[in-house]
Amino acid sequence: MTLWFVFALMTVAAIFAVLWPLSRGAVPKAGGSEAVVYKDQLAEIDRDVAAGLIGVAEAEAARVEISRRLLAAADSERGLPAQSNPGLRRSSAILALVGLPVAAVTFYLALGSPQLGDFPLASRTRAADANQPLENLVAQVEAHLEKNPTDGRGWSVLAPVLARLGRYDEAVRAYRNAISYGGDSADRRADLGEALTGAAGGVVTSEAKAEFERAVALNADDAKAGYFVGLAAEQDGRKADAASIWRAMLAKAPSDAPWRPLVQAALLRVGGPAAPALSDNAMAAAKDMSEADRGAMIHSMVDRLASRLKQNGDDVEGWLRLVRAYMVMGDRDRARSAQADARQAVANDAERLRQLNEGLKNLGLDG
């Protein structure tokens, strides 16, 4: 309603601006016509000559000058606009009163959107920001947080982006604010610890370790926190403790956990044995087996994988699983043999060979 009132005021102001000049008639010149004055001056010269006040030569020169001015004044008066026509003024006023609003409404209905509802600022920002560089988006969020420093959700959005950009010190501050204004959680504590570790060049400092331990206290199954607690033990020289932490994680984790290969590689790095990943059905079947039966089942699965790879050697992930299984079983000779067979199988495919070599390097078999 307020918007339409403003539009009405603007329309009235525009009409008034048009009608004001039309309401004023022509202003007559003060002091009468210049031509009449010059004619009087010519008659005055004739009287002065008759009275002997000026000579004939001076009178003739004066007549020439006054005549020149008289002609100029006459030309000027002919160039003036004629007196405004009252009928024309009336037509112009009607056109302004009716035509201007009609034209404005017509253009607005054609080009505007009077029925369109409000478009929230957040939606406009998201739509406009889709193709902007990441640094520009960060700058926008930072500008928002300067005005709204207690927006916990904003800090939660900003923190991982800063960490991804390698701005770890700023990410640490953002995670702390996310916890302060958005609430505590295991994920946020683990992310804060990871940012502290990144800021320290990959070293799990005592401050970072404390955050990971807080995350574990809030959620004992938090994989990130558990991994870094083990990494802190490894960096302190307590490899047995690190192996124990990571082995416990693998024992509770599902077979398709995305972080499982990372923890298995870390466990191999500290010399701890780990069982190859089994499917959920295989794990359920092995639950009630003896240790000897479980070992036999694992060996059988590894042998079947090896046989399949001999028939189809294009499966790079399969080769890596086979090499990892042999290493976990402590059979490094067979792991080396599987490594050689894998390289021979994918030797003609440069991309698969590259993937294989990177995977073997992560397993510690890049030679």
C-alpha positions as MATLAB code, in Angstrom:
seq = 'MTLWFVFALMTVAAIFAVLWPLSRGAVPKAGGSEAVVYKDQLAEIDRDVAAGLIGVAEAEAARVEISRRLLAAADSERGLPAQSNPGLRRSSAILALVGLPVAAVTFYLALGSPQLGDFPLASRTRAADANQPLENLVAQVEAHLEKNPTDGRGWSVLAPVLARLGRYDEAVRAYRNAISYGGDSADRRADLGEALTGAAGGVVTSEAKAEFERAVALNADDAKAGYFVGLAAEQDGRKADAASIWRAMLAKAPSDAPWRPLVQAALLRVGGPAAPALSDNAMAAAKDMSEADRGAMIHSMVDRLASRLKQNGDDVEGWLRLVRAYMVMGDRDRARSAQADARQAVANDAERLRQLNEGLKNLGLDG';
ca = [
       0.000    0.000    0.000;
       2.844    2.359    0.850;
       4.443    1.686   -2.537;
       1.295    2.702   -4.442;
       1.012    5.862   -2.326;
       4.568    6.800   -3.315;
       3.714    6.160   -6.972;
       0.673    8.448   -6.693;
       2.773   11.249   -5.200;
       5.310   10.906   -7.989;
       2.540   11.110  -10.597;
       1.061   14.251   -9.028;
       4.502   15.879   -8.936;
       5.085   15.053  -12.616;
       1.675   16.507  -13.622;
       2.299   19.658  -11.588;
       5.673   20.107  -13.304;
       3.900   20.018  -16.682;
       0.909   22.229  -15.764;
       2.826   24.975  -13.960;
       4.349   26.565  -17.090;
       1.011   26.266  -18.935;
      -0.832   28.157  -16.208;
       1.301   31.257  -16.668;
       0.504   33.756  -19.440;
       3.086   35.761  -21.348;
       4.690   38.477  -19.216;
       4.480   41.871  -20.869;
       7.654   43.860  -21.154;
       8.043   46.688  -18.690;
       8.213   50.185  -20.100;
       6.267   49.542  -23.377;
       7.611   48.777  -26.854;
      11.196   49.744  -27.768;
      10.045   50.742  -31.273;
       7.746   53.449  -29.824;
      10.637   54.868  -27.809;
      12.890   55.118  -30.866;
      10.107   56.807  -32.890;
       9.756   59.402  -30.146;
      13.532   59.979  -30.254;
      13.363   60.638  -34.050;
      10.577   63.205  -33.509;
      12.666   64.780  -30.742;
      15.630   65.203  -33.137;
      13.385   66.996  -35.621;
      12.259   69.389  -32.901;
      15.868   70.033  -31.805;
      16.903   70.844  -35.400;
      13.963   73.222  -35.786;
      14.907   74.929  -32.552;
      18.569   75.188  -33.633;
      19.800   73.098  -30.709;
      21.839   70.708  -32.909;
      23.315   71.002  -36.367;
      22.089   69.282  -39.491;
      25.079   66.909  -39.679;
      24.737   65.820  -36.049;
      20.987   65.397  -36.490;
      21.512   63.198  -39.564;
      24.016   60.974  -37.723;
      21.629   60.617  -34.783;
      18.762   59.723  -37.122;
      20.902   56.981  -38.744;
      21.825   55.433  -35.355;
      18.267   55.609  -33.985;
      16.847   54.203  -37.235;
      19.272   51.273  -36.991;
      18.106   50.575  -33.433;
      14.463   50.956  -34.494;
      14.897   48.314  -37.209;
      16.612   45.950  -34.775;
      13.825   46.386  -32.224;
      11.171   45.740  -34.861;
      12.906   42.541  -35.960;
      13.151   41.394  -32.317;
       9.450   41.937  -31.667;
       8.538   39.978  -34.799;
      10.639   37.011  -33.445;
       8.777   36.850  -30.103;
       6.260   33.998  -29.663;
       2.682   34.849  -30.068;
       0.467   35.209  -27.038;
      -0.367   31.779  -25.663;
      -3.591   30.362  -26.982;
      -5.981   29.555  -24.104;
      -7.440   26.646  -26.078;
      -3.976   25.179  -26.630;
      -3.174   25.512  -22.934;
      -6.407   23.734  -22.051;
      -5.633   20.816  -24.415;
      -2.114   20.497  -23.019;
      -3.465   20.427  -19.471;
      -5.961   17.648  -20.327;
      -3.212   15.663  -22.043;
      -0.986   15.992  -18.975;
      -3.757   15.057  -16.538;
      -4.977   12.024  -18.491;
      -2.252   10.999  -20.905;
       0.695   10.963  -18.493;
      -0.851    8.529  -15.937;
      -2.258    6.319  -18.705;
       1.135    6.128  -20.435;
       2.909    5.367  -17.148;
       0.491    2.567  -16.222;
       0.681    1.110  -19.745;
       4.480    0.940  -19.678;
       4.525   -0.523  -16.151;
       2.009   -3.244  -16.980;
       3.972   -4.140  -20.125;
       7.480   -4.073  -18.631;
       6.958   -4.385  -14.878;
       5.618   -7.198  -12.708;
       2.918   -5.792  -10.383;
       1.833   -9.280   -9.247;
       5.343  -10.566   -8.488;
       5.931  -11.233   -4.803;
       8.992  -10.263   -2.829;
      12.217  -12.098   -3.757;
      14.151  -12.758   -0.504;
      17.690  -11.439   -0.344;
      19.153  -14.848    0.416;
      17.603  -16.347   -2.739;
      18.817  -13.468   -4.871;
      22.320  -13.870   -3.460;
      22.402  -17.605   -4.144;
      21.159  -17.173   -7.702;
      23.627  -14.401   -8.488;
      26.594  -16.132   -6.882;
      26.502  -19.405   -8.784;
      29.271  -18.524  -11.239;
      31.412  -16.313   -9.032;
      34.951  -17.282   -7.997;
      35.269  -18.960   -4.612;
      37.226  -15.989   -3.205;
      34.343  -13.654   -4.082;
      31.864  -15.891   -2.295;
      34.110  -15.989    0.763;
      34.342  -12.195    0.726;
      30.541  -11.923    0.601;
      30.098  -14.288    3.539;
      32.787  -12.458    5.502;
      31.058   -9.137    4.830;
      27.795  -10.645    6.063;
      29.454  -11.970    9.218;
      30.998   -8.580    9.972;
      27.468   -7.240   10.290;
      26.095  -10.425   11.910;
      28.957  -11.831   14.022;
      26.655  -14.196   15.954;
      25.373  -16.041   12.874;
      26.479  -19.564   13.736;
      25.239  -21.005   10.452;
      27.288  -18.454    8.517;
      30.445  -19.416   10.411;
      29.692  -23.117    9.766;
      29.476  -22.407    6.035;
      32.616  -20.269    5.946;
      34.933  -22.458    8.032;
      35.343  -25.498    5.695;
      35.803  -23.213    2.687;
      38.640  -21.383    4.432;
      40.229  -24.725    5.325;
      39.921  -25.849    1.711;
      41.687  -22.650    0.599;
      44.518  -23.370    3.038;
      43.649  -20.387    5.260;
      43.867  -22.533    8.377;
      44.264  -19.778   10.970;
      41.088  -18.114    9.715;
      39.373  -21.503    9.556;
      40.253  -22.132   13.210;
      38.620  -18.825   14.181;
      35.568  -19.639   12.053;
      35.161  -23.103   13.618;
      35.444  -21.630   17.119;
      32.725  -19.105   16.291;
      30.586  -21.857   14.760;
      30.823  -23.760   18.045;
      30.180  -20.644   20.141;
      27.150  -19.419   18.191;
      25.910  -22.596   16.493;
      26.331  -25.157   19.260;
      28.862  -27.851   20.141;
      29.073  -31.143   18.240;
      31.536  -33.931   17.538;
      31.793  -32.962   13.873;
      32.644  -29.339   14.674;
      35.226  -30.332   17.285;
      36.847  -32.777   14.846;
      36.867  -30.141   12.094;
      38.424  -27.623   14.469;
      41.124  -30.128   15.398;
      41.814  -30.812   11.717;
      42.163  -27.065   11.039;
      44.590  -26.753   13.973;
      46.565  -29.670   12.550;
      46.644  -28.029    9.127;
      47.834  -24.759   10.649;
      50.682  -26.704   12.312;
      51.786  -28.257    9.017;
      50.207  -31.659    9.640;
      51.377  -32.054   13.229;
      48.672  -32.991   15.721;
      49.456  -30.449   18.419;
      48.287  -30.802   21.995;
      45.569  -28.243   21.310;
      44.377  -30.179   18.253;
      44.514  -33.479   20.147;
      42.328  -31.982   22.880;
      39.711  -31.071   20.290;
      39.768  -34.595   18.812;
      39.373  -36.083   22.260;
      36.400  -33.790   22.908;
      34.888  -35.011   19.635;
      35.365  -38.652   20.667;
      33.754  -37.872   24.037;
      30.721  -36.473   22.198;
      30.628  -39.331   19.651;
      32.819  -42.379   20.128;
      32.227  -43.419   16.495;
      33.455  -40.172   14.918;
      35.888  -41.517   12.297;
      37.835  -38.310   11.743;
      38.472  -37.755   15.424;
      39.441  -41.410   15.958;
      41.898  -41.352   13.075;
      43.633  -38.215   14.293;
      43.810  -39.465   17.887;
      45.667  -42.478   16.475;
      47.838  -40.188   14.360;
      48.743  -38.182   17.466;
      49.832  -41.428   19.155;
      51.929  -42.350   16.112;
      53.599  -38.921   16.047;
      54.375  -39.299   19.764;
      56.172  -42.565   19.011;
      53.432  -44.759   20.511;
      52.848  -46.963   17.464;
      51.264  -49.765   19.465;
      48.648  -47.361   20.840;
      48.010  -45.980   17.339;
      47.586  -49.515   15.963;
      45.176  -50.373   18.779;
      43.042  -47.277   18.083;
      42.888  -47.883   14.345;
      42.264  -51.620   14.712;
      39.304  -50.882   16.968;
      37.941  -48.458   14.361;
      38.166  -51.083   11.623;
      36.507  -53.697   13.798;
      33.418  -51.492   14.264;
      33.310  -49.957   10.780;
      31.142  -51.231    7.919;
      33.007  -52.854    5.066;
      32.157  -50.019    2.664;
      33.208  -47.156    4.945;
      34.897  -44.561    2.690;
      37.671  -43.931    5.197;
      38.513  -47.609    5.663;
      41.440  -47.697    3.142;
      43.025  -44.685    4.835;
      42.950  -46.331    8.268;
      44.159  -49.661    6.843;
      47.122  -47.924    5.209;
      47.884  -46.121    8.474;
      47.724  -49.427   10.342;
      50.153  -51.006    7.902;
      52.421  -47.991    8.329;
      52.814  -48.664   12.049;
      53.215  -52.401   11.478;
      49.859  -53.511   12.799;
      47.995  -56.433   11.163;
      44.513  -55.832    9.853;
      41.998  -58.105    8.238;
      41.044  -57.477    4.616;
      37.679  -55.814    4.123;
      34.872  -58.372    4.002;
      31.324  -57.972    2.811;
      28.546  -57.677    5.386;
      27.414  -61.240    4.679;
      30.946  -62.589    5.063;
      31.400  -60.720    8.324;
      28.136  -62.122    9.643;
      29.219  -65.648    8.657;
      32.639  -65.205   10.271;
      31.271  -63.876   13.552;
      30.805  -67.310   15.129;
      33.881  -68.985   13.548;
      37.041  -69.916   15.324;
      40.202  -67.986   14.591;
      41.520  -70.808   12.385;
      38.263  -71.025   10.413;
      38.177  -67.257    9.927;
      41.755  -67.319    8.643;
      40.911  -70.121    6.231;
      37.882  -68.214    4.946;
      39.969  -65.079    4.382;
      42.621  -67.075    2.506;
      39.900  -68.627    0.359;
      38.488  -65.213   -0.509;
      41.932  -63.893   -1.391;
      42.597  -66.910   -3.631;
      39.294  -66.370   -5.449;
      40.199  -62.706   -5.992;
      43.596  -63.713   -7.382;
      41.985  -66.206   -9.761;
      39.503  -63.628  -11.013;
      42.276  -61.106  -11.662;
      44.226  -63.642  -13.717;
      41.220  -63.883  -16.037;
      40.479  -60.141  -16.091;
      43.467  -58.017  -15.210;
      41.924  -54.615  -15.992;
      40.530  -54.205  -12.452;
      43.055  -51.851  -10.824;
      41.103  -51.689   -7.556;
      40.996  -55.464   -7.465;
      44.795  -55.685   -7.828;
      45.243  -53.149   -5.031;
      42.893  -55.139   -2.773;
      44.847  -58.301   -3.514;
      48.220  -56.697   -2.749;
      46.808  -55.168    0.436;
      45.398  -58.531    1.524;
      48.755  -60.258    1.085;
      50.455  -57.519    3.088;
      47.889  -57.781    5.870;
      48.412  -61.538    5.911;
      52.146  -60.895    6.267;
      53.007  -62.549    2.926;
      55.129  -59.819    1.313;
      56.547  -62.193   -1.306;
      53.098  -62.893   -2.725;
      52.339  -59.166   -2.434;
      55.405  -58.437   -4.606;
      54.372  -61.118   -7.075;
      50.842  -59.679   -7.293;
      52.372  -56.253   -7.831;
      54.390  -57.489  -10.793;
      51.383  -59.333  -12.261;
      49.248  -56.192  -11.904;
      51.765  -54.004  -13.721;
      52.061  -56.535  -16.509;
      48.257  -56.751  -16.849;
      47.755  -52.979  -17.267;
      51.039  -52.194  -19.029;
      49.251  -51.220  -22.257;
      46.889  -48.743  -20.522;
      48.752  -45.630  -19.352;
      45.894  -44.334  -17.176;
      45.335  -47.644  -15.375;
      49.089  -48.025  -14.885;
      49.238  -44.566  -13.325;
      46.361  -45.415  -10.952;
      48.008  -48.693  -10.030;
      51.376  -47.081   -9.272;
      49.742  -44.415   -7.107;
      47.816  -47.058   -5.174;
      50.938  -49.197   -4.677;
      52.826  -46.157   -3.456;
      50.163  -45.537   -0.833;
      50.537  -49.136    0.276;
      54.293  -48.739    0.622;
      55.057  -50.898   -2.425;
      56.203  -48.377   -5.004;
      59.480  -50.090   -5.828;
];
